[in-house]
């Protein structure tokens, strides 16, 4: 695996500090993440947040007509305007423990994605580009005015787009198109401030914004919207976080394939040392759109164009963030005890 140097601008550093602050706030509420930090693209990277389509802190505002597939969490706000009939999943509001755990898991993921080692710089408009696996960073705000293509050579390819402490704007009618074996579940957007998805735009991936997210009239999202400290605003949107997602991981001779769709999870394990008679093999198949269907034998696919990224630093940083949050909670208590 190639190791890329980390290029942290002052804005990236501020984004990291923001993630620390959010983690501390989550831990001050007494809620801890439900999973250890994994790398982006791993089956458990988002922890319980994987089941959610919307996670927000302040409010979830709905004008009319939206339909969402997946759970919804508003933590710790109470103004949640989606009706039960609009949500194919559970709704958690206020200090609900499940919503708090999802927020904590999402916060951990945000910190890791924000610190992912950069493999390519983005300038100006994302439209017209074809993006292979990698970590794309912009020192300014991200803009999509037109169509961009995210192309997966394998179903395990991971795509990260970082806006440091800046914003993301997807203009009306713009499109994020997934081609080859790219999967929405392996696309991550880290936005240091707010994000806007314009009217009738088509967006894909997990959008994690530090503050607010606005989906304007008719916009569709294959993925999820996570506003760590702010609100999510909807208007006649279709958002689906439960589309087919197939991920593989190999440790030694054992390959684990995790398939997730519509809230159902199937795990197949194959040990190559036991010959071809193991469980859960599977063919490499594709739909007419080129998207993955069924279990994928990604080992048989070429990795030309895929970029290996070393996540050891951001994973370590995530652990440090957890300790800092714990220290912020415990230190005042210890001082009070000593004063008593």
C-alpha positions in Angstrom: 0.0 0.0 0.0 1.3 3.4 -1.0 1.6 6.0 1.8 0.7 9.5 0.8 1.9 12.5 2.7 -0.7 14.5 4.5 -1.2 18.1 3.3 -3.1 19.9 6.0 -3.8 23.6 5.3 -4.9 25.9 8.0 -8.4 25.3 6.9 -8.0 21.6 7.1 -6.6 22.0 10.6 -9.7 24.1 11.5 -11.9 21.3 10.1 -10.1 18.8 12.3 -10.5 21.1 15.3 -14.2 21.3 14.4 -14.5 17.6 14.4 -12.8 17.5 17.9 -15.3 20.1 19.1 -18.3 18.1 17.8 -16.9 14.9 19.3 -16.5 16.6 22.7 -20.1 17.8 22.5 -21.4 14.4 21.7 -19.4 12.9 24.6 -20.6 15.6 27.0 -24.1 14.2 26.4 -23.0 10.8 27.6 -23.2 9.1 24.3 -20.3 7.1 22.9 -19.8 5.8 19.3 -21.1 2.3 18.9 -18.1 1.1 16.8 -14.3 1.4 16.7 -13.0 3.6 13.9 -12.8 1.8 10.5 -11.5 3.1 7.2 -13.9 4.7 4.6 -15.4 2.0 2.4 -15.3 -0.6 5.2 -18.7 -2.2 6.0 -18.7 -0.7 9.5 -17.1 2.6 8.7 -20.3 4.6 9.5 -21.3 2.4 12.4 -25.0 2.7 13.2 -25.2 5.8 10.9 -25.1 3.4 8.0 -28.8 2.7 8.6 -29.7 6.4 8.5 -30.8 8.6 5.6 -30.8 11.9 7.6 -28.9 12.9 10.7 -29.2 16.5 12.0 -28.6 18.4 15.2 -30.9 21.5 15.1 -33.9 20.9 12.9 -35.2 18.8 10.0 -37.5 21.1 8.0 -39.8 19.7 5.3 -41.8 21.8 2.8 -43.8 19.0 1.2 -43.7 15.8 -0.7 -40.3 14.3 0.4 -39.8 10.5 0.6 -36.9 9.0 2.4 -35.6 5.4 2.7 -33.7 4.8 5.9 -33.8 5.9 9.5 -34.0 9.6 10.6 -32.3 11.1 13.6 -32.5 14.6 15.1 -30.1 14.9 18.0 -30.7 16.8 20.2 -33.2 19.1 18.5 -37.0 18.5 18.6 -38.3 20.3 15.5 -38.6 17.3 13.1 -41.2 17.9 10.3 -41.1 14.7 8.3 -44.3 12.6 8.7 -44.1 8.9 9.6 -45.6 8.1 6.2 -42.7 9.9 4.4 -40.1 7.8 6.2 -39.4 4.2 5.4 -37.6 3.6 8.7 -37.5 4.8 12.3 -37.5 8.4 13.5 -35.5 9.4 16.5 -35.9 12.8 18.0 -34.4 14.8 20.9 -32.2 12.9 23.4 -33.2 9.5 22.0 -30.2 7.2 22.7 -30.2 5.6 19.2 -30.1 9.0 17.6 -27.3 10.0 19.8 -25.2 6.9 18.9 -25.8 7.5 15.2 -24.7 11.2 15.6 -21.5 10.0 17.5 -20.7 7.5 14.8 -21.2 10.1 12.1 -19.0 12.5 13.9 -16.2 9.9 14.1 -16.6 9.3 10.4 -16.5 13.0 9.6 -13.2 13.4 11.4 -11.6 10.5 9.5 -12.8 11.7 6.1 -11.6 15.3 6.9 -8.1 14.0 7.6 -7.8 11.5 4.8 -4.5 12.0 2.9 -5.0 14.0 -0.3 -4.3 12.3 -3.6 -5.6 15.1 -5.9 -6.4 18.8 -5.7 -9.6 20.2 -7.2 -9.9 23.6 -8.8 -13.0 25.4 -10.0 -16.0 23.4 -11.2 -16.3 19.6 -10.7 -18.4 19.3 -13.9 -16.9 17.6 -16.9 -14.4 15.5 -14.8 -14.1 11.8 -14.5 -13.0 10.9 -11.0 -11.3 7.6 -10.2 -10.8 6.3 -6.6 -9.0 8.8 -4.4 -9.2 11.7 -2.0 -9.9 15.0 -3.8 -9.3 18.2 -1.8 -10.3 21.8 -2.5 -8.9 24.8 -0.6 -12.0 26.7 -1.6 -15.7 25.9 -1.9 -16.8 22.9 -4.0 -19.0 23.7 -7.0 -20.8 21.4 -9.3 -22.4 23.2 -12.3 -23.2 20.4 -14.8 -22.4 16.7 -14.8 -19.5 14.9 -13.1 -18.7 11.2 -13.4 -17.4 9.0 -10.6 -16.0 5.9 -12.1 -15.3 2.7 -10.2 -12.8 0.1 -11.5 -13.9 -2.2 -8.7 -16.9 -2.2 -6.3 -14.5 -1.5 -3.4 -13.2 1.8 -4.9 -13.6 4.7 -2.4 -14.1 8.3 -3.4 -13.7 11.3 -1.0 -14.3 14.9 -1.8 -13.1 17.4 0.9 -14.1 21.1 1.1 -12.0 21.8 4.3 -14.0 24.5 6.1 -15.7 25.7 2.9 -19.1 25.0 1.4 -20.5 22.7 -1.3 -22.9 24.0 -4.0 -24.6 21.8 -6.5 -26.5 24.0 -8.9 -30.0 23.3 -10.3 -30.1 20.3 -12.7 -26.5 19.2 -12.0 -25.7 15.5 -11.8 -23.4 13.2 -10.0 -23.2 10.1 -12.2 -21.8 6.8 -11.0 -20.3 4.6 -13.7 -18.5 1.3 -13.9 -18.6 -0.4 -10.5 -18.8 2.8 -8.4 -21.2 2.6 -5.5 -22.9 5.5 -3.7 -22.1 3.9 -0.4 -18.4 4.4 -1.1 -18.6 8.1 -2.0 -18.1 10.6 0.8 -18.4 14.4 0.8 -16.8 16.3 3.7 -18.0 19.9 3.9 -16.6 22.2 6.5 -19.5 24.6 6.6 -22.9 24.2 4.7 -24.1 22.4 1.6 -26.8 23.1 -1.0 -28.2 20.7 -3.5 -30.0 22.6 -6.2 -33.5 22.0 -7.6 -33.9 18.8 -9.6 -30.2 18.0 -9.1 -29.1 14.3 -8.9 -26.6 13.7 -6.1 -24.9 10.6 -4.8 -22.9 9.7 -1.7 -22.8 10.4 2.0 -22.8 14.2 2.5 -21.4 15.2 5.9 -21.6 18.9 6.5 -20.4 20.6 9.7 -23.4 23.0 9.7 -26.5 23.0 7.4 -27.7 21.1 4.4 -30.4 22.3 2.1 -32.0 20.1 -0.6 -34.0 22.3 -2.9 -37.2 21.4 -4.8 -37.1 18.1 -6.6 -33.5 17.2 -5.8 -32.8 13.4 -5.5 -30.0 11.9 -3.4 -28.7 8.3 -3.5 -27.0 8.4 -0.1 -27.5 10.3 3.1 -27.5 13.8 4.5 -25.6 14.4 7.8 -25.6 17.9 9.4 -23.4 17.6 12.5 -24.3 20.9 14.2 -27.0 22.4 12.0 -30.2 21.7 10.1 -31.4 19.7 7.1 -34.0 21.4 4.9 -36.1 19.4 2.4 -38.5 20.3 -0.3 -40.1 17.5 -2.4 -36.9 15.4 -2.3 -36.3 11.7 -2.8 -33.4 10.4 -0.6 -32.4 6.7 -0.5 -29.6 5.5 1.7 -30.6 1.8 1.4 -29.7 1.0 -2.2 -27.5 -2.0 -3.0 -24.1 -1.9 -1.4 -21.5 -4.7 -1.7 -18.2 -4.5 0.2 -15.4 -7.0 0.5 -12.5 -7.3 2.9 -9.7 -9.8 3.0 -7.6 -10.8 6.0 -5.1 -13.5 5.2 -6.9 -16.2 3.3 -10.4 -15.2 4.5 -12.5 -12.9 2.3 -15.7 -11.4 3.8 -18.4 -10.0 1.5 -21.0 -7.8 3.2 -24.1 -7.0 1.1 -26.6 -4.4 2.4 -29.9 -3.4 0.8 -33.1 -2.0 2.1 -32.0 -2.4 5.7 -31.1 -6.1 5.2 -27.5 -7.2 5.7 -26.0 -10.5 4.4 -22.4 -11.6 5.2 -20.6 -14.3 3.2 -17.2 -15.6 4.3 -14.8 -17.6 2.0 -11.5 -19.1 3.2 -9.4 -19.7 0.1 -7.2 -22.2 2.0 -10.2 -24.5 2.1 -10.6 -24.7 -1.6 -13.6 -23.7 -3.7 -16.2 -25.3 -1.6 -16.5 -22.4 0.9 -19.7 -20.4 1.5 -20.9 -17.3 -0.1 -18.7 -17.2 -3.2 -20.6 -15.4 -5.9 -20.1 -14.3 -9.5 -19.0 -10.9 -10.8 -22.2 -9.6 -12.4 -23.5 -6.3 -13.3 -26.8 -4.6 -14.1 -27.6 -3.0 -17.4 -26.6 0.3 -15.9 -23.1 -1.0 -15.0 -23.9 -0.9 -11.3 -23.1 -4.0 -9.2 -25.7 -6.6 -8.5 -25.4 -9.7 -6.3 -22.2 -10.8 -4.6 -19.0 -9.5 -6.3 -15.7 -11.4 -6.6 -13.7 -8.2 -6.7 -10.4 -10.0 -6.6 -10.8 -10.9 -10.2 -11.1 -7.2 -11.3 -8.2 -5.1 -12.3 -7.3 -2.2 -10.0 -6.0 0.0 -12.8 -6.6 3.6 -11.8 -7.5 2.9 -8.2 -5.5 4.8 -5.6 -4.4 3.1 -2.4 -4.7 5.4 0.6 -3.2 5.0 4.0 -5.8 5.8 6.7 -3.6 5.0 9.6 -3.1 8.7 10.5 -6.8 9.7 10.4 -7.8 6.5 12.3 -5.2 7.4 15.0 -6.6 10.9 15.0 -10.1 9.6 15.5 -8.9 7.7 18.6 -7.2 10.8 19.9 -10.4 12.8 19.4 -12.2 10.3 21.5 -9.6 10.6 24.3 -9.8 14.4 24.1 -13.6 14.3 24.4 -13.3 12.0 27.4 -10.7 14.3 29.0 -13.0 17.3 28.5 -15.7 15.4 30.3 -13.6 14.0 33.2 -11.3 16.9 33.9 -13.9 19.3 35.4 -15.3 16.5 37.5 -11.9 15.6 38.9 -11.2 19.3 39.7 -14.5 19.6 41.5 -13.7 16.5 43.6 -10.3 17.8 44.5 -11.8 21.2 45.5 -14.3 19.3 47.7 
